[in-house]
Amino acid sequence: MDDFVLRALLAGVGVAIAAGPLGAFVVWRRMAYFGDTLAHSALLGVALGFLFDANVTLAIVVVCVLLALLLVALQRQQRLASDTLLGIMSHGALSLGLVVLAFMEGLRLDLLGYLFGDILSVTRGDIFWIYATGLLVLIGLALIWRPLLADTVHEELARVEGVAVVPARLGFMLLLALFIAISMKVVGILLITSLLIIPAATARHFARTPEQMALVAILIGCLAVSGGLLASLQWDLPAGPAVVLAAVVIFVLSFSWRRRD
Amino acid sequence: MEKSSELLAETRGVQLDLQGRRVLDHVDLAVHRGEIVTLIGPNGAGKSTLVRVLLGLMKADQGLVYLRPGLRIGYMPQRLTIDPVLPLTVRRFLTLGKRCSEAHMREVLQEVGAGELLEAPIQNTSGGELQRILLARALLRDPDLLILDEPVQGVDITGQLDLYRLISRIRDRLNCGILMVSHDLHLVMATTDRVLCLNQHVCCSGHPEDVSSDPAYLALFGSPPGLAVYTHHHNHRHDLDGHIVPAEKQERGQSGDG
């Protein structure tokens, strides 16, 4: 196997491992659109990172977290429905990122790579960061797992029972922002949420407990990454979209498999 | 009203505005150990809001909220809908807030009459079963004060009476205080010590019999008990061919797993 294929596979699997449990919560908490909005703001993070000559990954995390906090604050008002608000923020952030990038003269950027991922060009350094951050995400999620689950089932009941709901929520958003920063290279900001929600939604068929669902989501994510990469090499497909399509195929197949039971 | 028993929770002169509308207007409420207090009032009267203020989930604009120090509260919220995409058994649901022993869990579930549901996916339970499971979760905390927001919601009429009797038995066994929200005075009459009729402010309060003949109550709820409007409680519906479909089955059918 070629070296770059192995690196791509390692990177994809690393992202899929973090995506499984995180994605389960995104699905349970109905935050798919929220995740999309955060992911779209990542491009703004890239632009600001270049503009201020800062670490791009760090800039992405900072922008995502700030946007998440802004969204939570804005969702408290009652005038605009949540999905309208998310739509405005999502496309506003994406467009702002594109405009700021266009303004920066002399910067030749692989825009398509940022939008749709560039998994075949990951470096050893990228892989290190994916696994380090992925491990951080898993540990963080394990720490807030119980309170976050209680909050997901019923917020008020959890609060009355003394569950620390707010730290769990803030922690979850921080982890989501970290995940977006590391998965951008693999599937690109436009497709990140698909890695979160498709494996988790597929895993629902095979799980009886929340933890099983998270684990099965990891397996399905790894399967999608391998299948997508294979298809990409075989038929010369763009790798990021091929991975997402592989996930969709598994999702559809899981339905017919379930039907036969 | 005897004041001898221990005061568990109290609000004094609580006032709260939501979006420019006064929802609670100088509400006084007190719950003592061993008594069942029922809040009644029309929709939008502020019953649930008052409960939330007492629970500390909302802050009153004015007034005092007192909870006895160290008070353990068991809370049963008005509505629980769990997305079918979350695989959750009853067992897991009961231990979400706090871990507890297997024996305690079985005992409490048995007491509320849902013993056989321990391993069932929670989305597969009927409305009445879900209410009992919620009550069990509140009881698992060994509460001094039980706060039940519309505990008989989604339960048929015989089931409602059963549930009220169960709540009354629980009070006797735990000697806890119970604050309950309801909008049907006549069903809760037999199992309530004190009624508070709420419509933003406290219209009237006292023994259920007294409240049911109070002019303020009658002004809110219309005719006196003897002339009470007959409300038809559906226990079945008809399908497209006119066949009778029992309500119980219909309920279960709607909450399949996804």
Interface residues (C-beta under 8 A of the other chain):
Chain A: V27 W28 R30 Q78 R146 L149 A150 T152 V153 H154 E156 L157 A158 R159 V160 E161 G162 V163 A201 R204 A207 R208 T209 P210 Q212 M213
Chain B: Q19 R52 L55 G56 L57 I73 Y75 P77 L80 I82 D83 V85 L86 P87 L88 T89 R92 F93 L96 G97 K98 P121 R137 R141 G258
